[in-house]
Amino acid sequence: MKTAFAFLPLIIASAASAHESFAPHTHPHPISMLPDVETFGVAALVLALGVIAFTYLKRG
């Protein structure tokens, strides 16, 4: 029982200090500088086409 009471303040403190993104909030966010999933997809496609072209031109 003492162990349960020892962990109770930790659970309450973690819930109270939850990040704001999990709850609705009003302050505006700037545009993210991180690339989107589509950007990684296009980059992978361009890289794959470059590798294919390189191997094709290297053989010929």
DSSP file (Angstrom, degrees, kcal/mol; ACC not computed):
  #  RESIDUE AA STRUCTURE BP1 BP2  ACC     N-H-->O    O-->H-N    N-H-->O    O-->H-N    TCO  KAPPA ALPHA  PHI   PSI    X-CA   Y-CA   Z-CA
    1    1 A M     >        0   0    0      0, 0.0     4,-1.8     0, 0.0     5,-0.2   0.000 360.0 360.0 360.0 -36.1    0.0    0.0    0.0
    2    2 A K  H  >  +     0   0    0      1,-0.2     4,-1.6     2,-0.2     5,-0.1   0.863 360.0  55.7 -65.3 -33.6    2.9    2.3    0.7
    3    3 A T  H  > S+     0   0    0      2,-0.2     4,-1.8     1,-0.2    -1,-0.2   0.907 105.2  51.5 -65.2 -40.6    4.2    1.7   -2.8
    4    4 A A  H  > S+     0   0    0      1,-0.2     4,-1.2     2,-0.2    -1,-0.2   0.912 111.6  46.8 -62.8 -41.9    0.9    2.8   -4.3
    5    5 A F  H  < S+     0   0    0     -4,-1.8    -1,-0.2     1,-0.2    -2,-0.2   0.765 108.5  56.6 -71.5 -24.1    1.0    6.0   -2.3
    6    6 A A  H  < S+     0   0    0     -4,-1.6     4,-0.4     1,-0.2    -1,-0.2   0.859 111.7  41.7 -73.2 -35.2    4.6    6.6   -3.3
    7    7 A F  H  X S+     0   0    0     -4,-1.8     4,-2.0     1,-0.2    -2,-0.2   0.656  95.8  81.0 -86.0 -16.0    3.8    6.4   -7.0
    8    8 A L  H  X S+     0   0    0     -4,-1.2     4,-2.2     1,-0.2     5,-0.2   0.904  90.4  49.9 -59.2 -45.2    0.6    8.5   -6.8
    9    9 A P  H  > S+     0   0    0      0, 0.0     4,-2.5     0, 0.0    -1,-0.2   0.858 109.1  53.9 -63.5 -31.6    2.4   11.9   -6.7
   10   10 A L  H  > S+     0   0    0     -4,-0.4     4,-2.1     2,-0.2    -2,-0.2   0.903 109.4  47.2 -66.6 -40.1    4.4   10.8   -9.8
   11   11 A I  H  X S+     0   0    0     -4,-2.0     4,-1.8     2,-0.2    -1,-0.2   0.915 114.3  46.8 -67.2 -42.2    1.2   10.0  -11.7
   12   12 A I  H  X S+     0   0    0     -4,-2.2     4,-2.2     1,-0.2    -2,-0.2   0.907 112.4  50.1 -66.4 -41.6   -0.4   13.2  -10.7
   13   13 A A  H  X S+     0   0    0     -4,-2.5     4,-1.5     1,-0.2    -1,-0.2   0.883 110.4  49.6 -66.1 -37.9    2.6   15.3  -11.6
   14   14 A S  H  < S+     0   0    0     -4,-2.1    -1,-0.2     1,-0.2    -2,-0.2   0.868 112.5  47.5 -70.7 -34.4    3.0   13.7  -15.0
   15   15 A A  H >< S+     0   0    0     -4,-1.8     3,-1.0     1,-0.2    -2,-0.2   0.869 111.8  50.4 -71.8 -35.5   -0.7   14.3  -15.8
   16   16 A A  H 3< S+     0   0    0     -4,-2.2    -2,-0.2     1,-0.2    -1,-0.2   0.800 111.6  47.9 -73.3 -27.6   -0.5   17.9  -14.6
   17   17 A S  T 3< S+     0   0    0     -4,-1.5    -1,-0.2    -5,-0.2    -2,-0.2   0.010  80.5 145.3-102.7  28.8    2.6   18.6  -16.8
   18   18 A A    <   -     0   0    0     -3,-1.0    -3,-0.1     1,-0.1     5,-0.1  -0.313  59.6 -93.3 -64.4 149.3    1.2   17.1  -20.0
   19   19 A H    >   -     0   0    0      1,-0.1     3,-1.4     2,-0.0     4,-0.3  -0.312  27.8-124.2 -66.2 147.6    2.3   18.8  -23.2
   20   20 A E  G >  S+     0   0    0      1,-0.3     3,-1.4     2,-0.2    -1,-0.1   0.723 103.1  73.0 -66.6 -21.9    0.0   21.5  -24.5
   21   21 A S  G 3  S+     0   0    0      1,-0.3    -1,-0.3     3,-0.0     4,-0.1   0.700  90.3  59.6 -70.0 -15.6   -0.4   19.8  -27.9
   22   22 A F  G <  S+     0   0    0     -3,-1.4    -1,-0.3     2,-0.1    -2,-0.2   0.616 108.0  49.7 -84.1 -12.4   -2.5   17.1  -26.3
   23   23 A A  S <  S-     0   0    0     -3,-1.4     2,-0.0    -4,-0.3     0, 0.0  -0.920  99.7 -93.6-124.2 150.6   -5.1   19.7  -25.2
   24   24 A P        +     0   0    0      0, 0.0     2,-0.3     0, 0.0    -2,-0.1  -0.364  50.2 172.2 -61.8 139.6   -6.8   22.5  -27.2
   25   25 A H        -     0   0    0      2,-0.1    -5,-0.0    -4,-0.1    -4,-0.0  -0.963  32.1-139.1-148.3 162.9   -5.0   25.8  -26.9
   26   26 A T        +     0   0    0     -2,-0.3    -1,-0.1     2,-0.1     0, 0.0   0.645  62.8 106.2-104.9 -16.5   -5.3   29.2  -28.5
   27   27 A H  S    S-     0   0    0      1,-0.1    -2,-0.1     0, 0.0     2,-0.1  -0.435  72.2-114.9 -71.9 140.1   -1.8   30.5  -29.2
   28   28 A P        -     0   0    0      0, 0.0    -1,-0.1     0, 0.0    -2,-0.1  -0.382  21.9-140.8 -75.6 149.3   -0.8   30.3  -32.9
   29   29 A H        -     0   0    0     -2,-0.1     3,-0.1     1,-0.0     2,-0.0  -0.862  16.1-123.4-105.8 141.9    2.0   28.1  -34.2
   30   30 A P        -     0   0    0      0, 0.0     2,-0.2     0, 0.0     3,-0.1  -0.319  46.2 -77.4 -73.6 167.9    4.4   29.1  -36.9
   31   31 A I        -     0   0    0      1,-0.1     2,-0.1     2,-0.1     0, 0.0  -0.454  55.3-110.0 -65.8 135.2    4.8   27.1  -40.0
   32   32 A S        -     0   0    0     -2,-0.2    -1,-0.1     1,-0.1    -3,-0.0  -0.439  17.6-155.9 -70.4 138.1    6.9   24.0  -39.4
   33   33 A M        +     0   0    0     -2,-0.1    -1,-0.1     2,-0.1    -2,-0.1   0.480  64.5 104.4 -89.7  -4.7   10.3   23.9  -40.9
   34   34 A L  S    S-     0   0    0      1,-0.1    -2,-0.1     0, 0.0     2,-0.1  -0.542  79.9-108.3 -78.4 142.4   10.4   20.1  -40.9
   35   35 A P        -     0   0    0      0, 0.0    -1,-0.1     0, 0.0    -2,-0.1  -0.374  32.5-122.9 -69.9 149.3    9.9   18.3  -44.2
   36   36 A D     >  -     0   0    0      1,-0.1     4,-1.5    -2,-0.1     5,-0.1  -0.268  26.5-102.4 -82.1 173.4    6.6   16.5  -44.7
   37   37 A V  H  > S+     0   0    0      1,-0.2     4,-2.1     2,-0.2     5,-0.1   0.867 122.7  57.7 -64.3 -36.9    6.2   12.8  -45.6
   38   38 A E  H  > S+     0   0    0      1,-0.2     4,-2.6     2,-0.2    -1,-0.2   0.868 101.8  55.3 -63.0 -35.6    5.5   13.8  -49.2
   39   39 A T  H  > S+     0   0    0      1,-0.2     4,-2.4     2,-0.2    -1,-0.2   0.912 108.4  47.3 -63.2 -42.8    8.9   15.5  -49.3
   40   40 A F  H  X S+     0   0    0     -4,-1.5     4,-2.4     2,-0.2    -1,-0.2   0.878 111.5  52.2 -65.7 -36.8   10.6   12.3  -48.3
   41   41 A G  H  X S+     0   0    0     -4,-2.1     4,-2.1     2,-0.2    -2,-0.2   0.925 111.3  45.2 -65.2 -44.8    8.6   10.4  -50.8
   42   42 A V  H  X S+     0   0    0     -4,-2.6     4,-2.7     2,-0.2     5,-0.2   0.903 113.1  51.3 -65.4 -41.2    9.6   12.7  -53.7
   43   43 A A  H  X S+     0   0    0     -4,-2.4     4,-2.5     1,-0.2    -2,-0.2   0.903 110.6  48.4 -63.3 -40.6   13.2   12.7  -52.6
   44   44 A A  H  X S+     0   0    0     -4,-2.4     4,-2.5     2,-0.2    -1,-0.2   0.892 112.1  49.8 -66.1 -38.6   13.3    8.9  -52.5
   45   45 A L  H  X S+     0   0    0     -4,-2.1     4,-2.5     2,-0.2    -2,-0.2   0.930 112.2  46.5 -65.2 -45.3   11.7    8.7  -55.9
   46   46 A V  H  X S+     0   0    0     -4,-2.7     4,-2.2     2,-0.2    -2,-0.2   0.906 113.3  49.9 -63.4 -41.8   14.2   11.2  -57.4
   47   47 A L  H  X S+     0   0    0     -4,-2.5     4,-2.3    -5,-0.2    -2,-0.2   0.918 111.1  48.7 -63.2 -43.2   17.1    9.3  -55.7
   48   48 A A  H  X S+     0   0    0     -4,-2.5     4,-2.4     1,-0.2    -2,-0.2   0.914 111.9  48.7 -63.9 -42.4   15.8    6.0  -57.1
   49   49 A L  H  X S+     0   0    0     -4,-2.5     4,-2.5     1,-0.2    -1,-0.2   0.869 110.5  52.2 -65.5 -35.0   15.5    7.4  -60.6
   50   50 A G  H  X S+     0   0    0     -4,-2.2     4,-2.5     2,-0.2    -2,-0.2   0.900 109.7  48.1 -66.0 -41.0   19.0    8.9  -60.3
   51   51 A V  H  X S+     0   0    0     -4,-2.3     4,-2.5     2,-0.2     5,-0.2   0.908 112.5  49.1 -66.1 -41.6   20.4    5.5  -59.3
   52   52 A I  H  X S+     0   0    0     -4,-2.4     4,-2.2     2,-0.2    -2,-0.2   0.930 113.2  46.5 -63.2 -44.9   18.6    3.8  -62.2
   53   53 A A  H  X S+     0   0    0     -4,-2.5     4,-2.7     2,-0.2     5,-0.2   0.896 111.8  51.9 -64.5 -39.5   19.9    6.4  -64.7
   54   54 A F  H  X S+     0   0    0     -4,-2.5     4,-2.0     1,-0.2    -2,-0.2   0.932 112.1  44.5 -63.3 -45.7   23.4    6.1  -63.3
   55   55 A T  H  X S+     0   0    0     -4,-2.5     4,-1.5     2,-0.2    -1,-0.2   0.861 113.7  51.4 -68.5 -33.6   23.5    2.4  -63.6
   56   56 A Y  H  X S+     0   0    0     -4,-2.2     4,-1.5    -5,-0.2    -2,-0.2   0.923 114.0  42.6 -68.4 -43.4   21.9    2.5  -67.1
   57   57 A L  H  < S+     0   0    0     -4,-2.7    -2,-0.2     1,-0.2    -1,-0.2   0.797 109.9  57.7 -73.6 -27.1   24.5    5.1  -68.4
   58   58 A K  H  < S+     0   0    0     -4,-2.0    -1,-0.2    -5,-0.2    -2,-0.2   0.868 109.0  45.5 -69.6 -35.8   27.4    3.3  -66.7
   59   59 A R  H  <        0   0    0     -4,-1.5    -2,-0.2     1,-0.2    -1,-0.2   0.861 360.0 360.0 -73.0 -36.2   26.6    0.1  -68.6
   60   60 A G     <        0   0    0     -4,-1.5    -1,-0.2    -5,-0.1    -2,-0.2   0.460 360.0 360.0 -84.1 360.0   26.1    1.8  -72.0
